[in-house]
């Protein structure tokens, strides 16, 4: 099992939008993450926009490709 941690910076002018879009995660998104191997996935957002993500997966490249193939989110496409 791979343990993955990543850090991104949310632009100050996009913080409100980010918080709004992540307040309630769609059930379809949660299912897609599970089905493509994203386990124990968490996001932590600091007031200044620093975003830390953590997940566990058997194969991170495959998990990212699985989400990218679904085309429903930027998750897994490398652009946060």
C-alpha positions as semicolon CSV with decimal commas, in nm:
position;residue;x (nm);y (nm);z (nm)
1;X;0,000;0,000;0,000
2;X;0,139;0,339;-0,103
3;X;0,085;0,636;0,128
4;X;0,065;0,959;-0,071
5;X;0,082;1,313;0,060
6;X;0,065;1,622;-0,160
7;X;0,062;1,997;-0,109
8;X;-0,113;2,251;-0,332
9;X;-0,181;2,621;-0,302
10;X;-0,535;2,746;-0,361
11;X;-0,526;3,097;-0,504
12;X;-0,659;3,357;-0,260
13;X;-0,927;3,470;-0,506
14;X;-1,048;3,106;-0,537
15;X;-1,067;3,014;-0,165
16;X;-1,439;3,083;-0,127
17;X;-1,520;2,881;-0,440
18;X;-1,295;2,594;-0,324
19;X;-1,464;2,584;0,017
20;X;-1,810;2,594;-0,142
21;X;-1,733;2,313;-0,388
22;X;-1,581;2,090;-0,120
23;X;-1,836;2,152;0,157
24;X;-2,041;1,851;0,051
25;X;-1,884;1,589;-0,172
26;X;-2,121;1,425;-0,420
27;X;-2,189;1,055;-0,352
28;X;-2,085;0,982;-0,712
29;X;-1,745;1,140;-0,647
30;X;-1,695;0,937;-0,330
31;X;-1,788;0,621;-0,519
32;X;-1,551;0,706;-0,806
33;X;-1,264;0,763;-0,564
34;X;-1,328;0,428;-0,393
35;X;-1,366;0,242;-0,722
36;X;-1,038;0,377;-0,857
37;X;-0,836;0,296;-0,546
38;X;-0,832;0,620;-0,345
39;X;-0,851;0,499;0,016
40;X;-0,841;0,697;0,340
41;X;-0,844;1,018;0,131
42;X;-0,842;1,345;0,325
43;X;-0,791;1,711;0,241
44;X;-0,683;1,978;0,487
45;X;-0,706;2,348;0,400
46;X;-0,520;2,617;0,590
47;X;-0,656;2,973;0,610
48;X;-0,388;3,098;0,369
49;X;-0,492;2,846;0,102
50;X;-0,227;2,581;0,161
51;X;-0,393;2,250;0,087
52;X;-0,254;1,919;0,211
53;X;-0,394;1,594;0,075
54;X;-0,337;1,240;0,195
55;X;-0,445;0,905;0,057
56;X;-0,354;0,540;0,057
57;X;-0,362;0,331;-0,261
58;X;-0,218;0,016;-0,411
59;X;-0,103;0,200;-0,725
60;X;-0,108;0,580;-0,735
61;X;-0,051;0,603;-1,110
62;X;-0,344;0,369;-1,172
63;X;-0,563;0,557;-0,921
64;X;-0,490;0,889;-1,092
65;X;-0,546;0,740;-1,437
66;X;-0,874;0,589;-1,323
67;X;-1,007;0,924;-1,210
68;X;-0,873;1,104;-1,517
69;X;-1,050;0,852;-1,741
70;X;-1,381;0,936;-1,577
71;X;-1,341;1,298;-1,686
72;X;-1,568;1,428;-1,411
73;X;-1,306;1,605;-1,200
74;X;-0,961;1,754;-1,198
75;X;-0,858;1,498;-0,935
76;X;-0,595;1,275;-1,083
77;X;-0,516;1,507;-1,374
78;X;-0,229;1,675;-1,194
79;X;-0,388;2,018;-1,172
80;X;-0,555;1,998;-0,831
